[in-house]
Amino acid sequence: MKYISDELLLESYSKAIGLKLEKDFILLLEKEIQRRKVNEALAKVNTCLTAS
């Protein structure tokens, strides 16, 4: 996970939710987002997902 950019991580997270992939995979992405402290970006992604 450390080899992908924050942007790609957030995009992957967004797509994983949209495609309703395994919860474990989504949780793995969430943990990496939190580890990288890009939680503000995660909040924006979640807002966009719930708006559509």
N, CA, C and O atoms as a GROMACS GRO file, in nm:
protein
  208
    1MET      N    1   0.081  -0.121   0.000
    1MET     CA    2   0.000   0.000   0.000
    1MET      C    3   0.084   0.126   0.000
    1MET      O    4   0.040   0.230  -0.049
    2LYS      N    5   0.204   0.119   0.054
    2LYS     CA    6   0.283   0.240   0.066
    2LYS      C    7   0.335   0.289  -0.068
    2LYS      O    8   0.391   0.398  -0.076
    3TYR      N    9   0.318   0.211  -0.175
    3TYR     CA   10   0.369   0.250  -0.305
    3TYR      C   11   0.269   0.326  -0.391
    3TYR      O   12   0.305   0.376  -0.497
    4ILE      N   13   0.144   0.334  -0.347
    4ILE     CA   14   0.046   0.409  -0.426
    4ILE      C   15   0.027   0.547  -0.365
    4ILE      O   16   0.044   0.568  -0.245
    5SER      N   17  -0.008   0.642  -0.450
    5SER     CA   18  -0.026   0.779  -0.405
    5SER      C   19  -0.153   0.791  -0.321
    5SER      O   20  -0.241   0.705  -0.325
    6ASP      N   21  -0.161   0.900  -0.246
    6ASP     CA   22  -0.282   0.926  -0.168
    6ASP      C   23  -0.403   0.937  -0.259
    6ASP      O   24  -0.511   0.888  -0.228
    7GLU      N   25  -0.383   1.002  -0.372
    7GLU     CA   26  -0.492   1.020  -0.468
    7GLU      C   27  -0.543   0.886  -0.519
    7GLU      O   28  -0.664   0.863  -0.526
    8LEU      N   29  -0.452   0.797  -0.555
    8LEU     CA   30  -0.491   0.665  -0.604
    8LEU      C   31  -0.558   0.584  -0.493
    8LEU      O   32  -0.652   0.510  -0.519
    9LEU      N   33  -0.509   0.598  -0.371
    9LEU     CA   34  -0.570   0.530  -0.257
    9LEU      C   35  -0.715   0.574  -0.239
    9LEU      O   36  -0.804   0.491  -0.220
   10LEU      N   37  -0.738   0.705  -0.244
   10LEU     CA   38  -0.874   0.757  -0.227
   10LEU      C   39  -0.964   0.717  -0.343
   10LEU      O   40  -1.082   0.686  -0.324
   11GLU      N   41  -0.909   0.718  -0.462
   11GLU     CA   42  -0.987   0.675  -0.579
   11GLU      C   43  -1.024   0.527  -0.568
   11GLU      O   44  -1.136   0.488  -0.599
   12SER      N   45  -0.929   0.447  -0.524
   12SER     CA   46  -0.955   0.303  -0.506
   12SER      C   47  -1.062   0.280  -0.401
   12SER      O   48  -1.150   0.195  -0.418
   13TYR      N   49  -1.054   0.356  -0.294
   13TYR     CA   50  -1.153   0.346  -0.186
   13TYR      C   51  -1.292   0.381  -0.240
   13TYR      O   52  -1.389   0.310  -0.214
   14SER      N   53  -1.300   0.489  -0.313
   14SER     CA   54  -1.428   0.534  -0.370
   14SER      C   55  -1.486   0.428  -0.463
   14SER      O   56  -1.605   0.396  -0.456
   15LYS      N   57  -1.403   0.374  -0.549
   15LYS     CA   58  -1.449   0.272  -0.644
   15LYS      C   59  -1.488   0.143  -0.573
   15LYS      O   60  -1.585   0.078  -0.611
   16ALA      N   61  -1.413   0.107  -0.470
   16ALA     CA   62  -1.444  -0.016  -0.394
   16ALA      C   63  -1.581  -0.005  -0.331
   16ALA      O   64  -1.657  -0.102  -0.330
   17ILE      N   65  -1.614   0.111  -0.278
   17ILE     CA   66  -1.747   0.132  -0.220
   17ILE      C   67  -1.852   0.128  -0.330
   17ILE      O   68  -1.956   0.062  -0.315
   18GLY      N   69  -1.826   0.198  -0.438
   18GLY     CA   70  -1.922   0.202  -0.549
   18GLY      C   71  -1.950   0.066  -0.608
   18GLY      O   72  -2.063   0.037  -0.649
   19LEU      N   73  -1.848  -0.019  -0.613
   19LEU     CA   74  -1.864  -0.154  -0.668
   19LEU      C   75  -1.909  -0.256  -0.563
   19LEU      O   76  -1.928  -0.374  -0.593
   20LYS      N   77  -1.925  -0.207  -0.440
   20LYS     CA   78  -1.967  -0.293  -0.329
   20LYS      C   79  -1.876  -0.414  -0.313
   20LYS      O   80  -1.922  -0.528  -0.304
   21LEU      N   81  -1.745  -0.386  -0.309
   21LEU     CA   82  -1.648  -0.493  -0.291
   21LEU      C   83  -1.649  -0.540  -0.146
   21LEU      O   84  -1.721  -0.484  -0.062
   22GLU      N   85  -1.571  -0.641  -0.117
   22GLU     CA   86  -1.565  -0.700   0.017
   22GLU      C   87  -1.539  -0.596   0.125
   22GLU      O   88  -1.456  -0.506   0.108
   23LYS      N   89  -1.613  -0.608   0.235
   23LYS     CA   90  -1.596  -0.515   0.347
   23LYS      C   91  -1.454  -0.515   0.400
   23LYS      O   92  -1.401  -0.411   0.438
   24ASP      N   93  -1.392  -0.631   0.404
   24ASP     CA   94  -1.254  -0.641   0.454
   24ASP      C   95  -1.158  -0.558   0.370
   24ASP      O   96  -1.066  -0.495   0.423
   25PHE      N   97  -1.177  -0.558   0.239
   25PHE     CA   98  -1.092  -0.480   0.150
   25PHE      C   99  -1.115  -0.331   0.174
   25PHE      O  100  -1.020  -0.253   0.180
   26ILE      N  101  -1.240  -0.292   0.187
   26ILE     CA  102  -1.273  -0.151   0.213
   26ILE      C  103  -1.214  -0.108   0.347
   26ILE      O  104  -1.162   0.003   0.359
   27LEU      N  105  -1.222  -0.192   0.448
   27LEU     CA  106  -1.165  -0.160   0.579
   27LEU      C  107  -1.013  -0.146   0.570
   27LEU      O  108  -0.955  -0.060   0.637
   28LEU      N  109  -0.949  -0.230   0.490
   28LEU     CA  110  -0.805  -0.221   0.470
   28LEU      C  111  -0.768  -0.085   0.410
   28LEU      O  112  -0.671  -0.021   0.453
   29LEU      N  113  -0.844  -0.042   0.312
   29LEU     CA  114  -0.820   0.089   0.251
   29LEU      C  115  -0.844   0.201   0.352
   29LEU      O  116  -0.767   0.296   0.358
   30GLU      N  117  -0.951   0.189   0.430
   30GLU     CA  118  -0.980   0.291   0.532
   30GLU      C  119  -0.867   0.302   0.633
   30GLU      O  120  -0.828   0.413   0.671
   31LYS      N  121  -0.815   0.189   0.677
   31LYS     CA  122  -0.704   0.191   0.774
   31LYS      C  123  -0.580   0.258   0.716
   31LYS      O  124  -0.511   0.333   0.785
   32GLU      N  125  -0.553   0.232   0.589
   32GLU     CA  126  -0.438   0.295   0.526
   32GLU      C  127  -0.460   0.446   0.511
   32GLU      O  128  -0.367   0.524   0.529
   33ILE      N  129  -0.582   0.487   0.479
   33ILE     CA  130  -0.614   0.629   0.470
   33ILE      C  131  -0.593   0.695   0.605
   33ILE      O  132  -0.536   0.804   0.613
   34GLN      N  133  -0.638   0.631   0.710
   34GLN     CA  134  -0.620   0.686   0.845
   34GLN      C  135  -0.473   0.689   0.884
   34GLN      O  136  -0.428   0.784   0.947
   35ARG      N  137  -0.399   0.585   0.848
   35ARG     CA  138  -0.256   0.579   0.880
   35ARG      C  139  -0.182   0.695   0.814
   35ARG      O  140  -0.091   0.753   0.873
   36ARG      N  141  -0.222   0.727   0.693
   36ARG     CA  142  -0.158   0.836   0.619
   36ARG      C  143  -0.211   0.973   0.661
   36ARG      O  144  -0.161   1.076   0.616
   37LYS      N  145  -0.311   0.973   0.745
   37LYS     CA  146  -0.371   1.097   0.793
   37LYS      C  147  -0.430   1.181   0.680
   37LYS      O  148  -0.414   1.303   0.676
   38VAL      N  149  -0.495   1.114   0.589
   38VAL     CA  150  -0.567   1.185   0.483
   38VAL      C  151  -0.718   1.177   0.509
   38VAL      O  152  -0.798   1.161   0.417
   39ASN      N  153  -0.753   1.187   0.636
   39ASN     CA  154  -0.893   1.174   0.677
   39ASN      C  155  -0.981   1.285   0.620
   39ASN      O  156  -1.098   1.261   0.592
   40GLU      N  157  -0.927   1.406   0.602
   40GLU     CA  158  -1.007   1.514   0.545
   40GLU      C  159  -1.048   1.478   0.402
   40GLU      O  160  -1.161   1.504   0.362
   41ALA      N  161  -0.957   1.420   0.328
   41ALA     CA  162  -0.988   1.378   0.193
   41ALA      C  163  -1.090   1.265   0.195
   41ALA      O  164  -1.178   1.258   0.109
   42LEU      N  165  -1.078   1.175   0.293
   42LEU     CA  166  -1.174   1.066   0.306
   42LEU      C  167  -1.313   1.122   0.333
   42LEU      O  168  -1.410   1.071   0.277
   43ALA      N  169  -1.324   1.223   0.416
   43ALA     CA  170  -1.454   1.284   0.445
   43ALA      C  171  -1.515   1.342   0.318
   43ALA      O  172  -1.636   1.332   0.297
   44LYS      N  173  -1.432   1.402   0.232
   44LYS     CA  174  -1.482   1.457   0.106
   44LYS      C  175  -1.532   1.345   0.015
   44LYS      O  176  -1.637   1.359  -0.048
   45VAL      N  177  -1.459   1.236   0.009
   45VAL     CA  178  -1.499   1.121  -0.074
   45VAL      C  179  -1.633   1.067  -0.023
   45VAL      O  180  -1.723   1.042  -0.103
   46ASN      N  181  -1.645   1.050   0.107
   46ASN     CA  182  -1.769   0.998   0.165
   46ASN      C  183  -1.885   1.092   0.137
   46ASN      O  184  -1.996   1.046   0.109
   47THR      N  185  -1.863   1.221   0.144
   47THR     CA  186  -1.968   1.319   0.115
   47THR      C  187  -2.014   1.307  -0.028
   47THR      O  188  -2.133   1.309  -0.057
   48CYS      N  189  -1.920   1.294  -0.119
   48CYS     CA  190  -1.953   1.279  -0.261
   48CYS      C  191  -2.030   1.151  -0.287
   48CYS      O  192  -2.124   1.149  -0.368
   49LEU      N  193  -1.992   1.044  -0.219
   49LEU     CA  194  -2.060   0.916  -0.239
   49LEU      C  195  -2.202   0.918  -0.188
   49LEU      O  196  -2.292   0.861  -0.250
   50THR      N  197  -2.225   0.983  -0.075
   50THR     CA  198  -2.360   0.985  -0.020
   50THR      C  199  -2.450   1.082  -0.095
   50THR      O  200  -2.572   1.069  -0.090
   51ALA      N  201  -2.391   1.178  -0.165
   51ALA     CA  202  -2.469   1.275  -0.241
   51ALA      C  203  -2.519   1.214  -0.373
   51ALA      O  204  -2.618   1.262  -0.428
   52SER      N  205  -2.451   1.110  -0.424
   52SER     CA  206  -2.493   1.054  -0.552
   52SER      C  207  -2.585   0.938  -0.538
   52SER      O  208  -2.628   0.880  -0.638
   0.00000   0.00000   0.00000
